């Protein structure tokens, strides 16, 4: 990622290097702040080299924590519910008998090894190929090409 080149206090809200990424702003005390223009987070928009005098860190930490909780809660809940199916099945079968529980555990293990692991591997490869094709290639149809091959596989 490119970094700002001009750090003079004269430049206020001028775009530096990449217009969609960096903005340079001067505060009242003359301290310079460099913020990212498209960032949705509050703390992640402040860089290490930034000098900021009047930051209320407790407010910013609360805002950042609220933003992280808001965006990560649906993913965490989905993950929890997805893996609760096999747990509940094993819990119910444990009340029926030991042989039934062993058979269900063996079937669950085979399902994970035969079905889930290859799917996760293919999805990870597809994630790498699609992001590379979108950012590094001039031919954007490669994204669709990789997605199509991933769905077929």
Phi and psi in radians as a Rosetta constraint file:
Dihedral C 1 N 2 CA 2 C 2 CIRCULARHARMONIC -1.363 0.35
Dihedral N 2 CA 2 C 2 N 3 CIRCULARHARMONIC 2.609 0.35
Dihedral C 2 N 3 CA 3 C 3 CIRCULARHARMONIC -1.989 0.35
Dihedral N 3 CA 3 C 3 N 4 CIRCULARHARMONIC 2.733 0.35
Dihedral C 3 N 4 CA 4 C 4 CIRCULARHARMONIC -1.123 0.35
Dihedral N 4 CA 4 C 4 N 5 CIRCULARHARMONIC 2.522 0.35
Dihedral C 4 N 5 CA 5 C 5 CIRCULARHARMONIC -1.738 0.35
Dihedral N 5 CA 5 C 5 N 6 CIRCULARHARMONIC -0.629 0.35
Dihedral C 5 N 6 CA 6 C 6 CIRCULARHARMONIC -1.747 0.35
Dihedral N 6 CA 6 C 6 N 7 CIRCULARHARMONIC 2.055 0.35
Dihedral C 6 N 7 CA 7 C 7 CIRCULARHARMONIC -1.963 0.35
Dihedral N 7 CA 7 C 7 N 8 CIRCULARHARMONIC 0.472 0.35
Dihedral C 7 N 8 CA 8 C 8 CIRCULARHARMONIC -1.402 0.35
Dihedral N 8 CA 8 C 8 N 9 CIRCULARHARMONIC 2.560 0.35
Dihedral C 8 N 9 CA 9 C 9 CIRCULARHARMONIC -1.207 0.35
Dihedral N 9 CA 9 C 9 N 10 CIRCULARHARMONIC -0.209 0.35
Dihedral C 9 N 10 CA 10 C 10 CIRCULARHARMONIC -1.209 0.35
Dihedral N 10 CA 10 C 10 N 11 CIRCULARHARMONIC -0.592 0.35
Dihedral C 10 N 11 CA 11 C 11 CIRCULARHARMONIC -1.338 0.35
Dihedral N 11 CA 11 C 11 N 12 CIRCULARHARMONIC 2.028 0.35
Dihedral C 11 N 12 CA 12 C 12 CIRCULARHARMONIC -2.166 0.35
Dihedral N 12 CA 12 C 12 N 13 CIRCULARHARMONIC 2.201 0.35
Dihedral C 12 N 13 CA 13 C 13 CIRCULARHARMONIC 0.936 0.35
Dihedral N 13 CA 13 C 13 N 14 CIRCULARHARMONIC 0.518 0.35
Dihedral C 13 N 14 CA 14 C 14 CIRCULARHARMONIC -1.598 0.35
Dihedral N 14 CA 14 C 14 N 15 CIRCULARHARMONIC 2.502 0.35
Dihedral C 14 N 15 CA 15 C 15 CIRCULARHARMONIC -1.356 0.35
Dihedral N 15 CA 15 C 15 N 16 CIRCULARHARMONIC 2.435 0.35
Dihedral C 15 N 16 CA 16 C 16 CIRCULARHARMONIC -2.103 0.35
Dihedral N 16 CA 16 C 16 N 17 CIRCULARHARMONIC 2.374 0.35
Dihedral C 16 N 17 CA 17 C 17 CIRCULARHARMONIC 0.975 0.35
Dihedral N 17 CA 17 C 17 N 18 CIRCULARHARMONIC -1.381 0.35
Dihedral C 17 N 18 CA 18 C 18 CIRCULARHARMONIC -2.020 0.35
Dihedral N 18 CA 18 C 18 N 19 CIRCULARHARMONIC 2.052 0.35
Dihedral C 18 N 19 CA 19 C 19 CIRCULARHARMONIC -1.115 0.35
Dihedral N 19 CA 19 C 19 N 20 CIRCULARHARMONIC -0.521 0.35
Dihedral C 19 N 20 CA 20 C 20 CIRCULARHARMONIC -1.480 0.35
Dihedral N 20 CA 20 C 20 N 21 CIRCULARHARMONIC -0.090 0.35
Dihedral C 20 N 21 CA 21 C 21 CIRCULARHARMONIC -1.998 0.35
Dihedral N 21 CA 21 C 21 N 22 CIRCULARHARMONIC -0.844 0.35
Dihedral C 21 N 22 CA 22 C 22 CIRCULARHARMONIC -2.020 0.35
Dihedral N 22 CA 22 C 22 N 23 CIRCULARHARMONIC 2.419 0.35
Dihedral C 22 N 23 CA 23 C 23 CIRCULARHARMONIC -2.293 0.35
Dihedral N 23 CA 23 C 23 N 24 CIRCULARHARMONIC 2.425 0.35
Dihedral C 23 N 24 CA 24 C 24 CIRCULARHARMONIC -1.931 0.35
Dihedral N 24 CA 24 C 24 N 25 CIRCULARHARMONIC 2.186 0.35
Dihedral C 24 N 25 CA 25 C 25 CIRCULARHARMONIC -2.234 0.35
Dihedral N 25 CA 25 C 25 N 26 CIRCULARHARMONIC 2.513 0.35
Dihedral C 25 N 26 CA 26 C 26 CIRCULARHARMONIC -1.839 0.35
Dihedral N 26 CA 26 C 26 N 27 CIRCULARHARMONIC 2.319 0.35
Dihedral C 26 N 27 CA 27 C 27 CIRCULARHARMONIC -1.568 0.35
Dihedral N 27 CA 27 C 27 N 28 CIRCULARHARMONIC 3.081 0.35
Dihedral C 27 N 28 CA 28 C 28 CIRCULARHARMONIC -1.093 0.35
Dihedral N 28 CA 28 C 28 N 29 CIRCULARHARMONIC -0.654 0.35
Dihedral C 28 N 29 CA 29 C 29 CIRCULARHARMONIC -1.400 0.35
Dihedral N 29 CA 29 C 29 N 30 CIRCULARHARMONIC 0.033 0.35
Dihedral C 29 N 30 CA 30 C 30 CIRCULARHARMONIC 1.591 0.35
Dihedral N 30 CA 30 C 30 N 31 CIRCULARHARMONIC -0.077 0.35
Dihedral C 30 N 31 CA 31 C 31 CIRCULARHARMONIC -1.297 0.35
Dihedral N 31 CA 31 C 31 N 32 CIRCULARHARMONIC 2.463 0.35
Dihedral C 31 N 32 CA 32 C 32 CIRCULARHARMONIC -1.677 0.35
Dihedral N 32 CA 32 C 32 N 33 CIRCULARHARMONIC 2.437 0.35
Dihedral C 32 N 33 CA 33 C 33 CIRCULARHARMONIC -2.145 0.35
Dihedral N 33 CA 33 C 33 N 34 CIRCULARHARMONIC 2.385 0.35
Dihedral C 33 N 34 CA 34 C 34 CIRCULARHARMONIC -1.994 0.35
Dihedral N 34 CA 34 C 34 N 35 CIRCULARHARMONIC 2.063 0.35
Dihedral C 34 N 35 CA 35 C 35 CIRCULARHARMONIC -2.174 0.35
Dihedral N 35 CA 35 C 35 N 36 CIRCULARHARMONIC 2.722 0.35
Dihedral C 35 N 36 CA 36 C 36 CIRCULARHARMONIC -1.556 0.35
Dihedral N 36 CA 36 C 36 N 37 CIRCULARHARMONIC 2.350 0.35
Dihedral C 36 N 37 CA 37 C 37 CIRCULARHARMONIC -1.345 0.35
Dihedral N 37 CA 37 C 37 N 38 CIRCULARHARMONIC -0.443 0.35
Dihedral C 37 N 38 CA 38 C 38 CIRCULARHARMONIC -1.901 0.35
Dihedral N 38 CA 38 C 38 N 39 CIRCULARHARMONIC 0.270 0.35
Dihedral C 38 N 39 CA 39 C 39 CIRCULARHARMONIC -1.380 0.35
Dihedral N 39 CA 39 C 39 N 40 CIRCULARHARMONIC 2.424 0.35
Dihedral C 39 N 40 CA 40 C 40 CIRCULARHARMONIC -1.672 0.35
Dihedral N 40 CA 40 C 40 N 41 CIRCULARHARMONIC -0.247 0.35
Dihedral C 40 N 41 CA 41 C 41 CIRCULARHARMONIC -1.633 0.35
Dihedral N 41 CA 41 C 41 N 42 CIRCULARHARMONIC 2.828 0.35
Dihedral C 41 N 42 CA 42 C 42 CIRCULARHARMONIC -1.654 0.35
Dihedral N 42 CA 42 C 42 N 43 CIRCULARHARMONIC -0.884 0.35
Dihedral C 42 N 43 CA 43 C 43 CIRCULARHARMONIC -1.294 0.35
Dihedral N 43 CA 43 C 43 N 44 CIRCULARHARMONIC -0.565 0.35
Dihedral C 43 N 44 CA 44 C 44 CIRCULARHARMONIC -1.272 0.35
Dihedral N 44 CA 44 C 44 N 45 CIRCULARHARMONIC -0.176 0.35
Dihedral C 44 N 45 CA 45 C 45 CIRCULARHARMONIC -1.537 0.35
Dihedral N 45 CA 45 C 45 N 46 CIRCULARHARMONIC -0.025 0.35
Dihedral C 45 N 46 CA 46 C 46 CIRCULARHARMONIC -1.841 0.35
Dihedral N 46 CA 46 C 46 N 47 CIRCULARHARMONIC 2.248 0.35
Dihedral C 46 N 47 CA 47 C 47 CIRCULARHARMONIC -1.592 0.35
Dihedral N 47 CA 47 C 47 N 48 CIRCULARHARMONIC 2.948 0.35
Dihedral C 47 N 48 CA 48 C 48 CIRCULARHARMONIC -1.144 0.35
Dihedral N 48 CA 48 C 48 N 49 CIRCULARHARMONIC -0.597 0.35
Dihedral C 48 N 49 CA 49 C 49 CIRCULARHARMONIC -1.505 0.35
Dihedral N 49 CA 49 C 49 N 50 CIRCULARHARMONIC 0.085 0.35
Dihedral C 49 N 50 CA 50 C 50 CIRCULARHARMONIC -1.433 0.35
Dihedral N 50 CA 50 C 50 N 51 CIRCULARHARMONIC 2.366 0.35
Dihedral C 50 N 51 CA 51 C 51 CIRCULARHARMONIC -1.830 0.35
Dihedral N 51 CA 51 C 51 N 52 CIRCULARHARMONIC 1.975 0.35
Dihedral C 51 N 52 CA 52 C 52 CIRCULARHARMONIC -2.253 0.35
Dihedral N 52 CA 52 C 52 N 53 CIRCULARHARMONIC 2.208 0.35
Dihedral C 52 N 53 CA 53 C 53 CIRCULARHARMONIC -1.583 0.35
Dihedral N 53 CA 53 C 53 N 54 CIRCULARHARMONIC -0.701 0.35
Dihedral C 53 N 54 CA 54 C 54 CIRCULARHARMONIC -1.904 0.35
Dihedral N 54 CA 54 C 54 N 55 CIRCULARHARMONIC 0.992 0.35
Dihedral C 54 N 55 CA 55 C 55 CIRCULARHARMONIC -1.773 0.35
Dihedral N 55 CA 55 C 55 N 56 CIRCULARHARMONIC 2.197 0.35
Dihedral C 55 N 56 CA 56 C 56 CIRCULARHARMONIC -1.551 0.35
Dihedral N 56 CA 56 C 56 N 57 CIRCULARHARMONIC 1.666 0.35
Dihedral C 56 N 57 CA 57 C 57 CIRCULARHARMONIC -1.175 0.35
Dihedral N 57 CA 57 C 57 N 58 CIRCULARHARMONIC -0.570 0.35
Dihedral C 57 N 58 CA 58 C 58 CIRCULARHARMONIC -1.160 0.35
Dihedral N 58 CA 58 C 58 N 59 CIRCULARHARMONIC -0.688 0.35
Dihedral C 58 N 59 CA 59 C 59 CIRCULARHARMONIC -1.169 0.35
Dihedral N 59 CA 59 C 59 N 60 CIRCULARHARMONIC -0.743 0.35
Dihedral C 59 N 60 CA 60 C 60 CIRCULARHARMONIC -1.164 0.35
Dihedral N 60 CA 60 C 60 N 61 CIRCULARHARMONIC -0.656 0.35
Dihedral C 60 N 61 CA 61 C 61 CIRCULARHARMONIC -1.141 0.35
Dihedral N 61 CA 61 C 61 N 62 CIRCULARHARMONIC -0.698 0.35
Dihedral C 61 N 62 CA 62 C 62 CIRCULARHARMONIC -1.124 0.35
Dihedral N 62 CA 62 C 62 N 63 CIRCULARHARMONIC -0.737 0.35
Dihedral C 62 N 63 CA 63 C 63 CIRCULARHARMONIC -1.132 0.35
Dihedral N 63 CA 63 C 63 N 64 CIRCULARHARMONIC -0.727 0.35
Dihedral C 63 N 64 CA 64 C 64 CIRCULARHARMONIC -1.146 0.35
Dihedral N 64 CA 64 C 64 N 65 CIRCULARHARMONIC -0.749 0.35
Dihedral C 64 N 65 CA 65 C 65 CIRCULARHARMONIC -1.118 0.35
Dihedral N 65 CA 65 C 65 N 66 CIRCULARHARMONIC -0.701 0.35
Dihedral C 65 N 66 CA 66 C 66 CIRCULARHARMONIC -1.133 0.35
Dihedral N 66 CA 66 C 66 N 67 CIRCULARHARMONIC -0.706 0.35
Dihedral C 66 N 67 CA 67 C 67 CIRCULARHARMONIC -1.144 0.35
Dihedral N 67 CA 67 C 67 N 68 CIRCULARHARMONIC -0.759 0.35
Dihedral C 67 N 68 CA 68 C 68 CIRCULARHARMONIC -1.136 0.35
Dihedral N 68 CA 68 C 68 N 69 CIRCULARHARMONIC -0.723 0.35
Dihedral C 68 N 69 CA 69 C 69 CIRCULARHARMONIC -1.132 0.35
Dihedral N 69 CA 69 C 69 N 70 CIRCULARHARMONIC -0.707 0.35
Dihedral C 69 N 70 CA 70 C 70 CIRCULARHARMONIC -1.122 0.35
Dihedral N 70 CA 70 C 70 N 71 CIRCULARHARMONIC -0.693 0.35
Dihedral C 70 N 71 CA 71 C 71 CIRCULARHARMONIC -1.474 0.35
Dihedral N 71 CA 71 C 71 N 72 CIRCULARHARMONIC -0.474 0.35
Dihedral C 71 N 72 CA 72 C 72 CIRCULARHARMONIC -1.638 0.35
Dihedral N 72 CA 72 C 72 N 73 CIRCULARHARMONIC -0.305 0.35
Dihedral C 72 N 73 CA 73 C 73 CIRCULARHARMONIC -1.077 0.35
Dihedral N 73 CA 73 C 73 N 74 CIRCULARHARMONIC -0.800 0.35
Dihedral C 73 N 74 CA 74 C 74 CIRCULARHARMONIC -1.091 0.35
Dihedral N 74 CA 74 C 74 N 75 CIRCULARHARMONIC -0.647 0.35
Dihedral C 74 N 75 CA 75 C 75 CIRCULARHARMONIC -1.182 0.35
Dihedral N 75 CA 75 C 75 N 76 CIRCULARHARMONIC -0.781 0.35
Dihedral C 75 N 76 CA 76 C 76 CIRCULARHARMONIC -1.122 0.35
Dihedral N 76 CA 76 C 76 N 77 CIRCULARHARMONIC -0.708 0.35
Dihedral C 76 N 77 CA 77 C 77 CIRCULARHARMONIC -1.148 0.35
Dihedral N 77 CA 77 C 77 N 78 CIRCULARHARMONIC -0.726 0.35
Dihedral C 77 N 78 CA 78 C 78 CIRCULARHARMONIC -1.085 0.35
Dihedral N 78 CA 78 C 78 N 79 CIRCULARHARMONIC -0.769 0.35
Dihedral C 78 N 79 CA 79 C 79 CIRCULARHARMONIC -1.072 0.35
Dihedral N 79 CA 79 C 79 N 80 CIRCULARHARMONIC -0.775 0.35
Dihedral C 79 N 80 CA 80 C 80 CIRCULARHARMONIC -1.113 0.35
Dihedral N 80 CA 80 C 80 N 81 CIRCULARHARMONIC -0.794 0.35
Dihedral C 80 N 81 CA 81 C 81 CIRCULARHARMONIC -1.197 0.35
Dihedral N 81 CA 81 C 81 N 82 CIRCULARHARMONIC -0.606 0.35
Dihedral C 81 N 82 CA 82 C 82 CIRCULARHARMONIC -1.132 0.35
Dihedral N 82 CA 82 C 82 N 83 CIRCULARHARMONIC -0.730 0.35
Dihedral C 82 N 83 CA 83 C 83 CIRCULARHARMONIC -1.565 0.35
Dihedral N 83 CA 83 C 83 N 84 CIRCULARHARMONIC -0.031 0.35
Dihedral C 83 N 84 CA 84 C 84 CIRCULARHARMONIC -1.384 0.35
Dihedral N 84 CA 84 C 84 N 85 CIRCULARHARMONIC -0.338 0.35
Dihedral C 84 N 85 CA 85 C 85 CIRCULARHARMONIC -1.048 0.35
Dihedral N 85 CA 85 C 85 N 86 CIRCULARHARMONIC -0.882 0.35
Dihedral C 85 N 86 CA 86 C 86 CIRCULARHARMONIC -1.194 0.35
Dihedral N 86 CA 86 C 86 N 87 CIRCULARHARMONIC -0.590 0.35
Dihedral C 86 N 87 CA 87 C 87 CIRCULARHARMONIC -1.148 0.35
Dihedral N 87 CA 87 C 87 N 88 CIRCULARHARMONIC -0.774 0.35
Dihedral C 87 N 88 CA 88 C 88 CIRCULARHARMONIC -1.168 0.35
Dihedral N 88 CA 88 C 88 N 89 CIRCULARHARMONIC -0.663 0.35
Dihedral C 88 N 89 CA 89 C 89 CIRCULARHARMONIC -1.070 0.35
Dihedral N 89 CA 89 C 89 N 90 CIRCULARHARMONIC -0.807 0.35
Dihedral C 89 N 90 CA 90 C 90 CIRCULARHARMONIC -1.164 0.35
Dihedral N 90 CA 90 C 90 N 91 CIRCULARHARMONIC -0.589 0.35
Dihedral C 90 N 91 CA 91 C 91 CIRCULARHARMONIC -1.140 0.35
Dihedral N 91 CA 91 C 91 N 92 CIRCULARHARMONIC -0.766 0.35
Dihedral C 91 N 92 CA 92 C 92 CIRCULARHARMONIC -1.192 0.35
Dihedral N 92 CA 92 C 92 N 93 CIRCULARHARMONIC -0.738 0.35
Dihedral C 92 N 93 CA 93 C 93 CIRCULARHARMONIC -1.202 0.35
Dihedral N 93 CA 93 C 93 N 94 CIRCULARHARMONIC -0.418 0.35
Dihedral C 93 N 94 CA 94 C 94 CIRCULARHARMONIC -1.149 0.35
Dihedral N 94 CA 94 C 94 N 95 CIRCULARHARMONIC -0.490 0.35
Dihedral C 94 N 95 CA 95 C 95 CIRCULARHARMONIC -1.359 0.35
Dihedral N 95 CA 95 C 95 N 96 CIRCULARHARMONIC -0.399 0.35
Dihedral C 95 N 96 CA 96 C 96 CIRCULARHARMONIC -1.356 0.35
Dihedral N 96 CA 96 C 96 N 97 CIRCULARHARMONIC -0.859 0.35
Dihedral C 96 N 97 CA 97 C 97 CIRCULARHARMONIC 3.060 0.35
Dihedral N 97 CA 97 C 97 N 98 CIRCULARHARMONIC 2.879 0.35
Dihedral C 97 N 98 CA 98 C 98 CIRCULARHARMONIC -1.246 0.35
Dihedral N 98 CA 98 C 98 N 99 CIRCULARHARMONIC -0.699 0.35
Dihedral C 98 N 99 CA 99 C 99 CIRCULARHARMONIC -1.153 0.35
Dihedral N 99 CA 99 C 99 N 100 CIRCULARHARMONIC -0.686 0.35
Dihedral C 99 N 100 CA 100 C 100 CIRCULARHARMONIC -1.151 0.35
Dihedral N 100 CA 100 C 100 N 101 CIRCULARHARMONIC -0.689 0.35
Dihedral C 100 N 101 CA 101 C 101 CIRCULARHARMONIC -1.128 0.35
Dihedral N 101 CA 101 C 101 N 102 CIRCULARHARMONIC -0.729 0.35
Dihedral C 101 N 102 CA 102 C 102 CIRCULARHARMONIC -1.136 0.35
Dihedral N 102 CA 102 C 102 N 103 CIRCULARHARMONIC -0.705 0.35
Dihedral C 102 N 103 CA 103 C 103 CIRCULARHARMONIC -1.149 0.35
Dihedral N 103 CA 103 C 103 N 104 CIRCULARHARMONIC -0.723 0.35
Dihedral C 103 N 104 CA 104 C 104 CIRCULARHARMONIC -1.177 0.35
Dihedral N 104 CA 104 C 104 N 105 CIRCULARHARMONIC -0.687 0.35
Dihedral C 104 N 105 CA 105 C 105 CIRCULARHARMONIC -1.136 0.35
Dihedral N 105 CA 105 C 105 N 106 CIRCULARHARMONIC -0.703 0.35
Dihedral C 105 N 106 CA 106 C 106 CIRCULARHARMONIC -1.143 0.35
Dihedral N 106 CA 106 C 106 N 107 CIRCULARHARMONIC -0.739 0.35
Dihedral C 106 N 107 CA 107 C 107 CIRCULARHARMONIC -1.131 0.35
Dihedral N 107 CA 107 C 107 N 108 CIRCULARHARMONIC -0.680 0.35
Dihedral C 107 N 108 CA 108 C 108 CIRCULARHARMONIC -1.131 0.35
Dihedral N 108 CA 108 C 108 N 109 CIRCULARHARMONIC -0.712 0.35
Dihedral C 108 N 109 CA 109 C 109 CIRCULARHARMONIC -1.128 0.35
Dihedral N 109 CA 109 C 109 N 110 CIRCULARHARMONIC -0.738 0.35
Dihedral C 109 N 110 CA 110 C 110 CIRCULARHARMONIC -1.125 0.35
Dihedral N 110 CA 110 C 110 N 111 CIRCULARHARMONIC -0.679 0.35
Dihedral C 110 N 111 CA 111 C 111 CIRCULARHARMONIC -1.079 0.35
Dihedral N 111 CA 111 C 111 N 112 CIRCULARHARMONIC -0.759 0.35
Dihedral C 111 N 112 CA 112 C 112 CIRCULARHARMONIC -1.137 0.35
Dihedral N 112 CA 112 C 112 N 113 CIRCULARHARMONIC -0.776 0.35
Dihedral C 112 N 113 CA 113 C 113 CIRCULARHARMONIC -1.243 0.35
Dihedral N 113 CA 113 C 113 N 114 CIRCULARHARMONIC -0.743 0.35
Dihedral C 113 N 114 CA 114 C 114 CIRCULARHARMONIC -1.472 0.35
Dihedral N 114 CA 114 C 114 N 115 CIRCULARHARMONIC -0.633 0.35
Dihedral C 114 N 115 CA 115 C 115 CIRCULARHARMONIC -1.864 0.35
Dihedral N 115 CA 115 C 115 N 116 CIRCULARHARMONIC -0.983 0.35
Dihedral C 115 N 116 CA 116 C 116 CIRCULARHARMONIC -1.154 0.35
Dihedral N 116 CA 116 C 116 N 117 CIRCULARHARMONIC -0.796 0.35
Dihedral C 116 N 117 CA 117 C 117 CIRCULARHARMONIC -1.081 0.35
Dihedral N 117 CA 117 C 117 N 118 CIRCULARHARMONIC -0.847 0.35
Dihedral C 117 N 118 CA 118 C 118 CIRCULARHARMONIC -1.083 0.35
Dihedral N 118 CA 118 C 118 N 119 CIRCULARHARMONIC -0.633 0.35
Dihedral C 118 N 119 CA 119 C 119 CIRCULARHARMONIC -1.139 0.35
Dihedral N 119 CA 119 C 119 N 120 CIRCULARHARMONIC -0.715 0.35
Dihedral C 119 N 120 CA 120 C 120 CIRCULARHARMONIC -1.160 0.35
Dihedral N 120 CA 120 C 120 N 121 CIRCULARHARMONIC -0.690 0.35
Dihedral C 120 N 121 CA 121 C 121 CIRCULARHARMONIC -1.107 0.35
Dihedral N 121 CA 121 C 121 N 122 CIRCULARHARMONIC -0.769 0.35
Dihedral C 121 N 122 CA 122 C 122 CIRCULARHARMONIC -1.159 0.35
Dihedral N 122 CA 122 C 122 N 123 CIRCULARHARMONIC -0.680 0.35
Dihedral C 122 N 123 CA 123 C 123 CIRCULARHARMONIC -1.160 0.35
Dihedral N 123 CA 123 C 123 N 124 CIRCULARHARMONIC -0.652 0.35
Dihedral C 123 N 124 CA 124 C 124 CIRCULARHARMONIC -1.158 0.35
Dihedral N 124 CA 124 C 124 N 125 CIRCULARHARMONIC -0.729 0.35
Dihedral C 124 N 125 CA 125 C 125 CIRCULARHARMONIC -1.138 0.35
Dihedral N 125 CA 125 C 125 N 126 CIRCULARHARMONIC -0.712 0.35
Dihedral C 125 N 126 CA 126 C 126 CIRCULARHARMONIC -1.110 0.35
Dihedral N 126 CA 126 C 126 N 127 CIRCULARHARMONIC -0.671 0.35
Dihedral C 126 N 127 CA 127 C 127 CIRCULARHARMONIC -1.059 0.35
Dihedral N 127 CA 127 C 127 N 128 CIRCULARHARMONIC -0.775 0.35
Dihedral C 127 N 128 CA 128 C 128 CIRCULARHARMONIC -1.162 0.35
Dihedral N 128 CA 128 C 128 N 129 CIRCULARHARMONIC -0.823 0.35
Dihedral C 128 N 129 CA 129 C 129 CIRCULARHARMONIC -1.133 0.35
Dihedral N 129 CA 129 C 129 N 130 CIRCULARHARMONIC -0.758 0.35
Dihedral C 129 N 130 CA 130 C 130 CIRCULARHARMONIC -1.171 0.35
Dihedral N 130 CA 130 C 130 N 131 CIRCULARHARMONIC -0.735 0.35
Dihedral C 130 N 131 CA 131 C 131 CIRCULARHARMONIC -1.184 0.35
Dihedral N 131 CA 131 C 131 N 132 CIRCULARHARMONIC -0.648 0.35
Dihedral C 131 N 132 CA 132 C 132 CIRCULARHARMONIC -1.172 0.35
Dihedral N 132 CA 132 C 132 N 133 CIRCULARHARMONIC -0.739 0.35
Dihedral C 132 N 133 CA 133 C 133 CIRCULARHARMONIC -1.150 0.35
Dihedral N 133 CA 133 C 133 N 134 CIRCULARHARMONIC -0.599 0.35
Dihedral C 133 N 134 CA 134 C 134 CIRCULARHARMONIC -1.304 0.35
Dihedral N 134 CA 134 C 134 N 135 CIRCULARHARMONIC -0.691 0.35
Dihedral C 134 N 135 CA 135 C 135 CIRCULARHARMONIC -1.588 0.35
Dihedral N 135 CA 135 C 135 N 136 CIRCULARHARMONIC -0.649 0.35
Dihedral C 135 N 136 CA 136 C 136 CIRCULARHARMONIC -1.704 0.35
Dihedral N 136 CA 136 C 136 N 137 CIRCULARHARMONIC -0.332 0.35
Dihedral C 136 N 137 CA 137 C 137 CIRCULARHARMONIC -1.709 0.35
Dihedral N 137 CA 137 C 137 N 138 CIRCULARHARMONIC 2.558 0.35
Dihedral C 137 N 138 CA 138 C 138 CIRCULARHARMONIC -1.445 0.35
Dihedral N 138 CA 138 C 138 N 139 CIRCULARHARMONIC -0.384 0.35
Dihedral C 138 N 139 CA 139 C 139 CIRCULARHARMONIC -1.617 0.35
Dihedral N 139 CA 139 C 139 N 140 CIRCULARHARMONIC 1.755 0.35
Dihedral C 139 N 140 CA 140 C 140 CIRCULARHARMONIC -1.290 0.35
Dihedral N 140 CA 140 C 140 N 141 CIRCULARHARMONIC -0.162 0.35
Dihedral C 140 N 141 CA 141 C 141 CIRCULARHARMONIC -1.258 0.35
Dihedral N 141 CA 141 C 141 N 142 CIRCULARHARMONIC -0.236 0.35
Dihedral C 141 N 142 CA 142 C 142 CIRCULARHARMONIC -1.129 0.35
Dihedral N 142 CA 142 C 142 N 143 CIRCULARHARMONIC -0.490 0.35
Dihedral C 142 N 143 CA 143 C 143 CIRCULARHARMONIC -1.094 0.35
Dihedral N 143 CA 143 C 143 N 144 CIRCULARHARMONIC -0.834 0.35
Dihedral C 143 N 144 CA 144 C 144 CIRCULARHARMONIC -1.123 0.35
Dihedral N 144 CA 144 C 144 N 145 CIRCULARHARMONIC -0.639 0.35
Dihedral C 144 N 145 CA 145 C 145 CIRCULARHARMONIC -1.062 0.35
Dihedral N 145 CA 145 C 145 N 146 CIRCULARHARMONIC -0.861 0.35
Dihedral C 145 N 146 CA 146 C 146 CIRCULARHARMONIC -1.169 0.35
Dihedral N 146 CA 146 C 146 N 147 CIRCULARHARMONIC -0.673 0.35
Dihedral C 146 N 147 CA 147 C 147 CIRCULARHARMONIC -1.122 0.35
Dihedral N 147 CA 147 C 147 N 148 CIRCULARHARMONIC -0.722 0.35
Dihedral C 147 N 148 CA 148 C 148 CIRCULARHARMONIC -1.106 0.35
Dihedral N 148 CA 148 C 148 N 149 CIRCULARHARMONIC -0.774 0.35
Dihedral C 148 N 149 CA 149 C 149 CIRCULARHARMONIC -1.176 0.35
Dihedral N 149 CA 149 C 149 N 150 CIRCULARHARMONIC -0.590 0.35
Dihedral C 149 N 150 CA 150 C 150 CIRCULARHARMONIC -1.197 0.35
Dihedral N 150 CA 150 C 150 N 151 CIRCULARHARMONIC -0.639 0.35
Dihedral C 150 N 151 CA 151 C 151 CIRCULARHARMONIC -1.223 0.35
Dihedral N 151 CA 151 C 151 N 152 CIRCULARHARMONIC -0.676 0.35
Dihedral C 151 N 152 CA 152 C 152 CIRCULARHARMONIC -1.160 0.35
Dihedral N 152 CA 152 C 152 N 153 CIRCULARHARMONIC -0.703 0.35
